[in-house]
Amino acid sequence: MAGVVGMENNQLKNQIRRLRFDNGEMTQQQLADLVGVTRQTILAIEAGNYSPSLTLAFKIANAFKVPLETVFQYEGKISG
C-alpha cells in the first residue's frame, strides 16, 4: 500500500514529537490544521506507522521552520 511503512525496523524516523514540544507544546491537531491533514495522520506519522508523501513531509518541515532533514531521517541501507 502506498505510503505505509512496510520496511523492517521502520527505517524512516522522525522528530515530530520533539519539535511539537519545542514549539510551544503544539498539539497534533494544531500541526494537522497547519499542514491540511487529520490528527490521526499526524499520529500515525509520529508513531512511525505511516510514511508521509514528499509534499506533506515538506509541509511539516515548513510548519516548524526547519529543514526536512531535521524532521525526518532515513536509517535504511541504500544498495547499489
JOMO-V259892 format. One record per residue. RES is the residue in one small letter. PHI is phi in whole degrees, 0 to 359 (NA if undefined). PSI is psi in whole degrees, 0 to 359 (999 if undefined). D_CENTER is the distance of its C-alpha to the mean C-alpha in whole Angstrom. Layout:
res=<RES | RES>
phi=<PHI | PHI>
psi=<PSI | PSI>
d_center=<D_CENTER | D_CENTER>
This chain:
res=<m | a | g | v | v | g | m | e | n | n | q | l | k | n | q | i | r | r | l | r | f | d | n | g | e | m | t | q | q | q | l | a | d | l | v | g | v | t | r | q | t | i | l | a | i | e | a | g | n | y | s | p | s | l | t | l | a | f | k | i | a | n | a | f | k | v | p | l | e | t | v | f | q | y | e | g | k | i | s | g>
phi=<NA | 297 | 91 | 276 | 286 | 252 | 266 | 295 | 65 | 42 | 288 | 264 | 260 | 216 | 245 | 299 | 301 | 297 | 295 | 297 | 297 | 290 | 253 | 70 | 55 | 305 | 277 | 300 | 295 | 297 | 295 | 302 | 297 | 296 | 256 | 81 | 229 | 275 | 300 | 297 | 294 | 298 | 303 | 294 | 294 | 301 | 281 | 81 | 265 | 211 | 263 | 287 | 295 | 299 | 299 | 295 | 301 | 294 | 297 | 296 | 300 | 296 | 299 | 267 | 58 | 227 | 294 | 307 | 294 | 286 | 272 | 239 | 228 | 264 | 249 | 274 | 261 | 260 | 262 | 209>
psi=<133 | 134 | 339 | 136 | 103 | 17 | 153 | 145 | 19 | 77 | 344 | 109 | 157 | 162 | 26 | 314 | 314 | 317 | 323 | 316 | 317 | 344 | 57 | 29 | 47 | 137 | 163 | 322 | 319 | 316 | 316 | 316 | 321 | 323 | 357 | 36 | 180 | 161 | 324 | 326 | 315 | 317 | 313 | 319 | 312 | 323 | 352 | 16 | 353 | 134 | 125 | 159 | 162 | 320 | 314 | 321 | 317 | 322 | 319 | 314 | 317 | 325 | 326 | 355 | 44 | 161 | 154 | 319 | 340 | 329 | 314 | 140 | 132 | 123 | 14 | 175 | 140 | 119 | 148 | 999>
d_center=<18 | 15 | 12 | 12 | 12 | 16 | 16 | 18 | 16 | 12 | 12 | 9 | 8 | 6 | 7 | 6 | 9 | 11 | 10 | 11 | 14 | 15 | 15 | 18 | 16 | 14 | 14 | 11 | 14 | 14 | 11 | 11 | 14 | 13 | 11 | 13 | 12 | 13 | 12 | 12 | 9 | 7 | 9 | 9 | 5 | 6 | 9 | 8 | 10 | 8 | 7 | 6 | 9 | 10 | 11 | 8 | 6 | 9 | 10 | 7 | 8 | 12 | 11 | 11 | 14 | 13 | 12 | 9 | 11 | 10 | 7 | 6 | 10 | 11 | 14 | 16 | 20 | 21 | 24 | 26>
